[in-house]
Structures are given as structure tokens and as C-alpha cells.
Amino acid sequence: MTITIQIPVKPLDNPLAAEVVGLDLNMDLDDQTIADLHKAWMAYPVLVVRGQQDLTMERHLEYSRRFGDLQRHTVKEILHPEFPEILVLSNRGRGGAQPINNGGAYWHSDITYEDVPPMGSILHGLITPPEGGDTLYADMTAAYDALDDATKAKLEGLKAIHTYRTRYEAMMNAGVRPVKTEEELSQWTEVIHPIARTHPETGKKAIFVNEGFTSRVEGMSDNESRDLLEHLFEHSTQDQFVYRHKWQQGDVVMWDNRCTMHRATDYDLSQERSMHRTTVRGTRPV
């Protein structure tokens, strides 16, 4: 893919992803650089910036806000107490946040269980294990394009129900999330989004369901809904649609939540894996 920008961008081993070369996110970046980064992000939904070991939380937040307003995660126990717009993904509970071994070890797009899901996420790898703990990213635009015409026609106008409650209750019952009261669980209501979403900036269609938070298809029987969702999940996570990011300490990875899914892989829990994530607010899916 050819884009005209002033910063070096190196495509990686899947068309979904590229590395931005020679950038220091602790520096004051001018408007042109941010505009170029945004253009690169729209061309490559997963952007990698390596070598950011010295990135401070303040600078992480400042950089993230250059792309839009930030939104906080709904699980308050894993927010940084001093910087609540930072989600702490750490099996050591850095900064006083609740420890979490592997928060997203299932395919999902971030916070699709809200009426207005995020535009994107920006994750900083503070400490990464020597092996494992990779993140897989799925290209939901390429997955949509590869569907047969009959399936694309079937998806036209279909909507799906998203909720976090089912996922959280399962993790709570397994002892990997703090116990919440019925009142606390009730914050996670059901929302409805189109199954084939049109990207508000590129105009491309992408599959917008995920096994983490999509519970059923609106207007379908349980069996029909399950069969369609399972087909879309399996289709979207084929190898040709997936980029595997092998973390190096100091990596910053930013992904477009509107056209990707991701999941973390297993690692040796005796090793520390600590990351900070900011989340950029988006628009209502159409």
C-alpha cells in the first residue's frame, strides 16, 4: 500500500500491520507528524513503534489525546489510581491496580459492549516476558472482503447484541476477576451494533462481531445465531488475516478497534508482563 507521509513506515509480515521507524513518543510531535501518523494508521490498522522504554505515563496520555478524547475502562480495579485513563494490564498489579494475568486471552475488539465503542487503543509494553505473551491481531476488513457474496448479502442489515456481563460473570466465577454485586453487574447492559460495520474514515466494510462480547444475532433463533457467529469467528481468525506481534520491551502498539480483533497468548506467569493502555473514543457504529 502506498501512502505519502514524511515519517518512515515499514510494512510488516501481514498487510494489516506496519512499523513506524525512528519516532520518540516522549518528544513534542508537531501537527504534521500527527497527521502523518493518522494517515499511516488508516492505511495500516496496527502500527508498531519500537524503542519507547522511557515513555512516561504523562507522555503516553498526551500522545494518545492527539488522536481524540480518551475513555476509561468500566472495570475500575485495573485502572491506574493516579492516571485513571490508563488501563493497567499487569500480572504484578503495577501502580496499585488489581493484578491481571492475561486480560484478553480471547478474541475481542475493545469495549464493543458500549453504545459508542472506541476508535482505537494504544498499548505500551513496559515489561514483557522473554517468550510468549504475544498479541494476535485479526484484519476484519480483509475477512469481510473474503466472504462469499451470499454471506455478504445475508449480513446486510443484520445486527448483533454485545454485552460484557456474560464474559465478566464467567471470569468472576472462575476466580480471575473480583466478585461484583448484582447492582455492579447491572452497569453492563446489552447494546446493538451492525454485524458488517462501515469504517467512518476509510468507508470500507468490516466484520464487527467478536467472541468476547457478542452474545447473539438480533432476530435469529438461538441455533441460527450461534451457527452464524461461530462461522464468522472461525472465518475471521484464519492465518491469512492474522498478524502476530512478538513484544519487545518498550514497544508501543496502536490498533484501530473499528476494523480489528485481538487476543493475547499464554506465557510463563512466573515472568512479569506489564503494560499500559489508553483508549481513544470513537463514534457509533453504522
C-alpha positions in Angstrom: 0.0 0.0 0.0 1.4 3.4 -1.0 0.9 6.4 1.3 2.5 9.8 1.2 3.9 10.8 4.6 7.1 12.3 6.0 7.9 9.6 8.5 9.4 6.2 7.6 6.8 3.4 7.8 7.9 -0.2 7.2 5.2 -2.8 6.3 5.4 -6.0 8.5 4.7 -9.6 7.6 0.9 -9.1 7.2 -0.8 -6.2 5.3 -2.6 -5.4 8.5 0.5 -4.0 10.2 3.4 -1.7 9.8 6.3 -0.3 11.9 6.9 3.4 12.3 10.7 3.9 12.3 12.7 6.5 14.2 10.0 8.1 16.4 10.4 9.1 20.0 7.0 9.5 21.6 8.5 11.4 24.6 9.1 14.3 22.2 6.7 17.1 21.3 5.4 16.0 18.0 4.2 18.6 15.6 0.8 18.6 13.9 2.2 17.4 10.6 3.8 14.4 12.2 0.5 13.5 14.0 -1.4 14.0 10.7 1.1 11.6 9.0 0.7 9.1 11.8 -3.1 9.2 11.5 -2.8 8.7 7.7 -0.5 5.7 8.3 -2.9 4.3 10.9 -5.8 4.4 8.4 -3.6 2.5 5.9 -2.2 0.0 8.4 -4.8 -0.7 11.3 -2.0 -2.0 13.5 1.0 0.4 13.9 4.1 -0.5 15.9 6.6 2.0 17.4 9.5 0.2 19.0 12.1 1.5 21.5 9.9 3.5 23.8 11.3 2.2 27.0 11.4 5.8 28.5 7.9 6.7 27.6 6.2 8.2 30.7 2.6 7.9 31.6 2.1 11.6 31.2 3.6 11.5 27.6 1.6 8.3 26.8 -1.6 10.2 27.7 -0.5 13.4 25.8 0.3 11.3 22.7 -3.0 9.4 22.8 -5.0 12.6 23.2 -3.6 13.8 19.9 -5.9 11.3 18.2 -9.1 12.1 20.2 -10.7 12.1 23.6 -9.9 9.2 25.8 -12.4 6.9 27.5 -12.0 4.9 30.7 -12.5 1.2 31.0 -15.5 0.1 33.0 -13.5 -2.2 35.3 -12.2 0.3 37.7 -10.0 -2.1 39.7 -7.5 -2.2 36.8 -7.3 1.5 36.2 -4.2 3.3 37.4 -5.1 5.1 40.6 -3.3 8.3 39.6 -4.0 8.2 35.9 -7.4 6.5 35.5 -7.4 6.9 31.7 -4.6 4.3 31.8 -5.7 0.7 31.9 -3.0 -1.4 33.8 -2.6 -4.9 32.3 -0.1 -6.4 34.7 0.3 -9.7 36.4 2.1 -7.9 39.2 -0.6 -5.1 39.7 1.7 -2.2 38.9 0.8 1.2 40.4 -1.7 -0.2 42.8 -4.1 -1.6 40.2 -5.6 -5.1 40.5 -3.2 -7.8 39.1 -4.4 -9.4 35.9 -2.6 -12.4 34.4 -3.9 -12.1 30.8 -6.8 -9.8 30.4 -7.7 -10.5 26.8 -6.9 -14.2 26.2 -9.9 -14.5 23.8 -10.7 -12.8 20.5 -12.3 -9.4 21.0 -12.5 -5.8 19.9 -12.1 -3.4 22.8 -15.3 -2.3 24.7 -17.8 -3.2 21.9 -20.3 -3.6 24.7 -20.8 0.2 24.9 -23.1 2.2 22.6 -20.0 4.1 21.4 -17.0 1.7 21.2 -13.5 3.2 21.0 -11.8 4.3 17.8 -8.6 2.7 18.9 -6.2 1.6 21.6 -2.6 2.5 22.3 -0.7 -0.1 24.3 2.8 0.4 25.9 4.8 -2.7 26.8 6.6 -1.8 30.0 7.9 -5.3 30.9 7.5 -8.2 28.6 8.3 -11.9 29.1 11.2 -13.4 27.2 8.8 -15.9 25.5 5.0 -15.9 24.9 2.6 -13.2 25.8 2.3 -12.3 22.1 -0.7 -10.4 20.8 -2.6 -11.6 17.7 -4.5 -9.1 15.6 -7.1 -10.1 13.0 -7.9 -8.0 9.9 -11.7 -7.7 9.9 -11.8 -5.8 6.7 -9.9 -8.4 4.8 -12.1 -11.1 6.5 -15.2 -9.3 5.3 -13.8 -8.9 1.7 -13.1 -12.6 1.6 -16.7 -13.6 2.4 -18.7 -15.1 -0.4 -21.4 -12.9 -2.0 -24.3 -14.9 -0.4 -22.9 -14.4 3.1 -22.3 -10.6 2.5 -25.9 -10.3 1.3 -27.1 -12.2 4.4 -25.2 -9.8 6.7 -26.7 -6.7 5.1 -28.8 -5.1 7.8 -28.2 -7.7 10.4 -27.4 -6.5 13.9 -25.9 -8.3 16.9 -26.2 -7.9 20.7 -23.0 -7.1 22.7 -22.6 -7.2 26.5 -19.7 -7.5 28.9 -21.8 -9.0 31.7 -21.7 -12.6 30.4 -17.9 -12.5 30.0 -17.3 -10.9 33.3 -19.5 -13.3 35.2 -17.7 -16.3 33.7 -14.3 -14.8 34.7 -15.6 -13.8 38.2 -16.9 -17.4 38.8 -13.5 -18.7 37.7 -11.9 -16.6 40.3 -9.9 -14.4 37.9 -12.0 -11.2 38.5 -13.2 -9.6 41.7 -16.7 -10.5 42.8 -19.3 -7.9 42.0 -22.8 -7.4 43.3 -25.9 -7.6 41.1 -26.0 -3.8 41.2 -22.5 -3.5 39.9 -23.1 -6.2 37.2 -26.2 -4.3 36.1 -24.0 -1.5 34.7 -23.3 -3.8 31.7 -26.5 -3.7 29.7 -27.0 -5.0 26.2 -26.2 -2.8 23.1 -26.8 -3.4 19.5 -24.3 -2.9 16.6 -24.3 -3.8 12.9 -22.6 -7.1 12.1 -21.0 -5.5 9.0 -19.7 -2.1 10.0 -18.7 0.7 7.7 -15.5 2.4 8.7 -16.2 6.1 9.2 -12.9 7.2 7.7 -12.0 4.7 5.0 -15.5 3.8 4.0 -14.5 0.1 4.0 -16.8 -2.6 5.5 -15.5 -4.9 8.3 -17.0 -7.7 10.3 -17.9 -6.3 13.7 -18.6 -9.2 16.0 -16.3 -10.9 18.4 -16.4 -14.0 20.7 -15.5 -11.9 23.8 -18.6 -9.7 23.9 -21.1 -10.6 21.1 -23.8 -12.8 22.6 -26.3 -13.3 19.8 -27.7 -12.0 16.5 -30.8 -9.9 16.7 -34.0 -11.6 15.3 -32.5 -15.0 14.9 -33.2 -18.2 16.8 -30.5 -19.4 19.2 -29.3 -22.1 16.8 -29.2 -19.8 13.8 -27.4 -17.1 15.8 -24.8 -19.5 17.2 -24.1 -21.0 13.8 -23.6 -17.7 12.1 -21.4 -16.2 14.8 -19.3 -19.3 15.0 -18.8 -19.2 11.3 -17.8 -15.6 11.4 -15.4 -16.1 14.3 -13.7 -19.1 12.6 -13.5 -17.3 9.3 -12.1 -14.1 10.7 -9.2 -15.8 12.6 -7.7 -17.7 9.7 -4.0 -17.4 9.5 -4.1 -15.2 6.4 -6.0 -12.5 8.3 -3.8 -12.6 11.4 -0.7 -10.6 12.4 1.3 -11.9 15.5 3.1 -9.2 17.4 6.0 -10.5 19.4 6.6 -7.9 22.1 9.8 -6.3 22.9 10.2 -4.2 26.0 9.3 -0.6 25.1 7.0 -1.4 22.2 4.0 0.8 21.6 1.3 -0.8 19.5 -1.7 1.2 18.4 -4.7 -0.5 16.7 -7.9 0.6 15.0 -10.7 -1.0 17.0 -13.2 -0.4 14.2 -11.7 -3.0 11.9 -9.6 -5.4 14.0 -9.9 -8.0 16.7 -7.1 -9.1 19.0 -6.2 -11.6 21.7 -3.3 -12.3 24.0 -1.4 -15.6 24.0 -0.2 -17.6 27.0 3.1 -17.1 28.8 5.0 -18.2 31.9 3.3 -16.5 34.8 6.5 -16.5 36.8 7.6 -13.8 34.4 6.3 -10.3 34.6 4.1 -8.9 31.9 3.1 -5.3 32.5 1.5 -2.9 30.0 -0.3 0.4 30.0 -3.2 1.0 27.6 -5.1 4.1 26.6 -8.3 4.1 24.7 -9.4 6.7 22.1 -13.1 7.4 22.0 -14.9 6.6 18.7 -18.3 7.0 17.1 -21.4 5.0 17.0 -21.0 2.0 14.5 -23.1 2.2 11.3 
